[in-house]
Amino acid sequence: MTFFAPFTIPFIVGGLFMFAVVALKWSLWIVRLPRVDRRLIRHNFFTRETLIAVWEVVRESLLHVRIFRVNPLLGFMHMSLAFGWFLLIVVGWIETTAYLGWQWVPLQGHVFFKYFMPINGIVGDIHLFEHLMDALLLMVLTGVALAWYKRVRSKAMGMRRTTKHVLFDRVALSALWFIFPARLVAESLTAAVHGGGGFLTGSIGHWLQTLLGADVLHSLYEPAWWFYSTALGVFFVAMPFSRYMHIFTEIPLIFLRRWKLHPTAERKSYDRFEVEACSRCGICIDPCQLQADLGMNDTQSVYFLRDRRYNMLSLKVANNCLMCGRCEQQCPVGINLATLRLNSRAKRRNIPHEGRFKYLRGVDHSSGSGRVGYFAGCMTSLTPAVQRSMQHIFSVAGEDVWYADRDGGVCCGRPLMLSGETDAARKMVAYNTDLFRRHEIDVLVTSCPICLKVFRESYRLDGIEVLHHSEYIDRLIASGRIKVQTETRTFAYHDPCELGRGCGIYDEPRRVIGAVGRLLEPRHTRRDALCCGASLANTVIDDGQQQRIAQRMTDELVATNCDTIVTACPLCNKAISRAAGQPTEDIAEIVAKNIIV
Amino acid sequence: MAKRVVIVGGGAAGMQTALELKSRGIEPVIVERDIELGGKARGWHKLFPSFTPAGDIMRPLADRIRAERIRCFYGQEVTAISSDGVMLRSGERMPADAVVIATGFTLFDAHRKQEYGYGLYDNVITSVDLERMMNSGKVLLADGSEPRRIAILHCVGSRDEKVCQKHCSKVCCITGVKQAIELKEMFPTADVFNFYMDIRMFGPGYEELYREAQQRYNVHFVRGRISEAAETINKRIQIKAEDTLTGRPLKMTVDMLVLLVGMSANYENEALASTAGLSLAPNGYFKANDSFLGVVRSEREGIFFAGAATAPKSLADTLAEAALTASMVDEYLKNRYNEK
């Protein structure tokens, strides 16, 4: 048997085209990887990581475990489509093999097996394979039904908003929606004409038989298979250029990630894997406060990645992000959204004029001496109560402290990085690194989570432990070096983005507050905490818009009926104070007020 | 029978309105939140641009209120306003034929600009604190010594979006010039610096005073806002600013930093306006009916404004406006009751 019929041509052509394009894309991306990345692949290829990656591909690309965790119904939709389709292919292959034995069957022979062998799959008296294949088809159809339903009523699927798609997506999406209903119709008609079929196609076939005459059935038979094959073909052609490219991109991405590749401050070929692994599911839209509070609908990660992928990214979209990390935290593919956003901002030629940095030469405003260094940060200089409180805590604890910037210091560099001035930021990093090293400190305490994040991520401070002051104070209390009295006030704590999602520090501030008074939590807290809107990362929104974001999040803190709002970031402090119309205190302040001398 | 007008607020605007109404044969009643009359001008040392002691203006006003036997209720807060009376916090209703809102303004709380260290550093004071010091006869540092270097910072809580105060408070520029001259007279050898964004000398004699401050008193004017202040070990104040005329950052240590605090709208305006069916301007002040002929009229018949309830105003403007308010109220009452 040749397993050829004219109707299979769209499928064959589409399929070949898709595999050619995907193969081309993969090889180009791999070839263009920087040498460091290629070395990482070679180095990690024959390790346990590869096996772990295989298991992760099963979990994520087929079962979609992470989406299940965010939204079970959405997870089921993705799983029934992906895993269901996968099983259809696998079981279909077993069916063919079981029926024909070991022999080469062309691809279309497997896919359109029912057309070529209408009565098959009988094991003993039972139509085992037919029932099995029907069950799998039903599973996929359930997923398709849910997808339709999600388009009409996204709220019912737990999403307030879904993604607006580009043309290729719409073509691919429509084709995808038709593939399985078309298969159902084609197989049912086959059952109606030839008999056979499982519980689903068989029953529908039987019903069609009673409904339509034999000549009508025969005239519909071929067109139905043509339609099925065309839907597949159209989908395959559109696929590499649509969001469905994620199906094939996520697999290599999982491997590359396990081999320790990651995006950096500079754009590189690896980013392609991350960008095209986005399925545009739109889970990132709802957590975005620019959407929820300001009604902006074009800047969320899904649109950012879409624009970047199709080379239509505007600087405005790249810059219009608070980098609060709320979306990244929920992304089912685990894309490094913040880093990609950052390296999109990096200006290609941002090498600044050397004269700009003359002032750095030989400058050292630091004072005091000790193994512990304190870097207040620029923002803390604008909230001097925090700095004072820290000085008081240091003196009560009897700590010898070297003050890096009490009389003026050099910026940590993070604001420059956030605005894409990576080269200028490097100057700051080099200056401060040298300063810290020269004064031979073991511990560096900072009051600003923005500085903290950059010290931990972009500085090479081996041998110097970098702590946020909440961690430092927590240690002082735990070790008994300072004692605090408990007061009757209640405190609502706001998790700063850079401290919480940025550095994973959630418990230390809470323990410190708990030692001083009663801790209250707002509705969104810890990993879900809202951003104060004052983020340095966003250079697009104006002051009034920042204020609206601050107001919404502050309302949640006020709703706890706390006596005092406490936070651990000078920038959040300013934003909340303004929105609440009442002073907000820093963790250091409430400790300094209650420290027993 | 004389028509009765309730005036909410017994500051300069309220007192002047009351006196003008009385002279027109109308019975004014003042409801004052504080325990005495005078409002914000009470305790002020001298007034710009003539250095007239504030008491010379305010005391006669209060004396005349007493002499005219105008009824005043002290320690009473108005919680609701309508054209036919007001509601007090005590729950008592005070009927009236018309109501004048003369509730003035609230001083900007300098604590809100934490970067200037008010309340944290001993030698950071506000312009209001300085007037009180001058009233007491001595302007000294926390340790009792005389300041030799003083910085006066304009626009603290004015024209500052970061604290939601977008408006200009109007009187601070000239107050800064006046206080600088007073400080120079007190301490002729001291250096006095004014840090400003723009100098707005709109009133008669203001520009002349500004020139005099520079030429005769050698007061320094630096165009640039102070970005932050820090306390040194010997309790001096180190300030950082940018001289925007030369385009250079500057750092300076002074003995005393005076913050020229601006005028904010009263917090209560929103609640009061909603009970009266009035609207507020975006900066929180009451919205006048129009900018030309209806500056003291509200959007509701029978409710009027006097003074800084509608916008920051100088004392001179407030007193002039209060006379207009009385005249408008008189006209309103005449039209209304002759018709009947």
Interface residues (C-beta under 8 A of the other chain):
Chain A: S381 L382 T383 P384 A385 R388 R406 D407 G408 D543 Q547 K574 S577 R578 G581 P583
Chain B: H111 R112 Q114 E115 G117 L120 Y121 E161 K162 V163 C164 S227 E228 A229 A230 E231 Q238 K240 K251 Y267
